[in-house]
Each structure stands twice: as structure tokens, then as C-alpha cells.
Amino acid sequence: MRIQIAVFNHLLNQQPAVRAELAAHAGRRLGVVLAPMTVRGVVTEEGWLAACEGEPEATIRLSHAAALAAASGRDPALSDVVLEGDAELAAAVGRLLARLRWDAGEDLSRLVGDVAANRLQRVARASLGFKGEIAWRLLENWVEHLREEAPMLASRQAVGGFVAAVDGLRDDVARSEKRLARLEAALAQTKE
């Protein structure tokens, strides 16, 4: 578990603004799951994650599609992220996680220097260029197939429509409860 926390803190070290915002949740226990890796810990006052006992108050479960979407700079689909426990904490931490990015160039520059790191990045992009683009497009097509053709995954529009319908229903029920309360009050006054 300590290795996972070290990796998570390394990412936070590369994103000081995210770490500063995470510090606002000091003392809260959280978990992040991207199978097979799980990170659990408590947020320190400095915004780091530290090992702790007990279950997390909030857990963010990411699918591999969410990780790939984030790596490509896109927002993950709602169906690719599951929030458990304290919904408010999970949502806040989830928004912060969406901004975490690994700066591989910075890590490479520490090992081999800035110039060599720059060259290695260019070589990696060039070597993966066309093949990497093909692989990425195949993956995107596969995920789209799962969402559209074989509806194992919900599309963003479908989830958005469902959420809007649930919100509308909740508002309708609240209005009905208020009307019922007014009728009951009026009925109670007529009996007196």
C-alpha cells in the first residue's frame, strides 16, 4: 500500500495546485481504485496522502476507459467513474483527480537531463506516432461499440437524460409533499 501512496504523492508533487486544494480535505480518509491498483489513505494538512487505518469515507472507482480518456486529455464518461461513500467528498476529490497528470518529461529529465529527456520524448512520440494513433482509435471504437451497439455502457447523453428525469421527479415529489402538507394543515384548522 505504501508504494501506491508514494506514486499518488509523486503525481501530487507534480501538481502543486491540486495538492493545495486537496489539503482542504485534511483528516478525511479516501480511496481511489483503478483495478488492480488501490490507493487508500488520509489527507494531510499539506495535501499529501498518508497511510491510515480504517475504511475510506469516500472511494472513487475508475474504469480503465476513464484512465485512458484522462490520458488522452478527454473527460471520462459518467459510467466510467463510480463514487462511493460520502458523495460530496468523493465528487470533490474526483474533480481534483481529473486534473492530475503525470509529467513524464520532468521525471526523465531528473534521470538523464533536460536535453536527453526532450530527445527521448520526441523519439517515443515518433515511434508510437502512427501505430499509437491506430491503437488509440481502435480502443475508442471498441469503447463506442460497447456504448452504442452493445449497450453494456451508458452514453453520456443517456445518463444525463436519466439524471435530469430523476431530478425532475424529485422536484415534483417535493412540490406534492408541500401541497399535501398545506391541505393537511387546512383540514386540521377546519376540524378545530
NORFENKA-V124068 format. One record per pair of residues at least 24 apart in sequence whose C-alpha atoms are under 8 Angstrom apart, sorted by the first residue. I is the first residue (numbers start at 1). J is the second residue. Records with the same first field share a line. If there is no record, write none. Layout:
BEGIN
I = J / J
END
This chain:
BEGIN
1 = 38 / 39 / 40 / 51
2 = 51
4 = 37 / 38 / 39
5 = 39 / 40 / 41 / 49 / 50 / 51
8 = 39 / 49
9 = 48 / 49
11 = 100 / 101 / 102
12 = 48 / 100
14 = 101 / 102 / 103
15 = 100 / 101
18 = 96 / 99 / 100
19 = 46 / 47 / 48
20 = 46 / 47
21 = 47 / 96
22 = 47 / 48 / 93 / 96
23 = 47 / 48
28 = 56 / 57
29 = 55 / 56 / 57 / 58
30 = 56 / 57 / 58 / 59 / 90
31 = 56 / 57 / 58 / 59 / 60
32 = 59 / 60 / 61 / 62
33 = 59 / 60 / 61 / 62
34 = 61 / 62 / 63 / 64
35 = 62 / 63 / 64
56 = 85
57 = 85 / 86
58 = 83 / 84 / 85 / 86 / 87 / 89 / 90
59 = 83 / 84 / 85 / 90
60 = 84 / 90 / 94
65 = 143
70 = 98
71 = 101
77 = 155 / 156
78 = 156 / 159
79 = 153 / 154 / 155 / 156 / 159
END
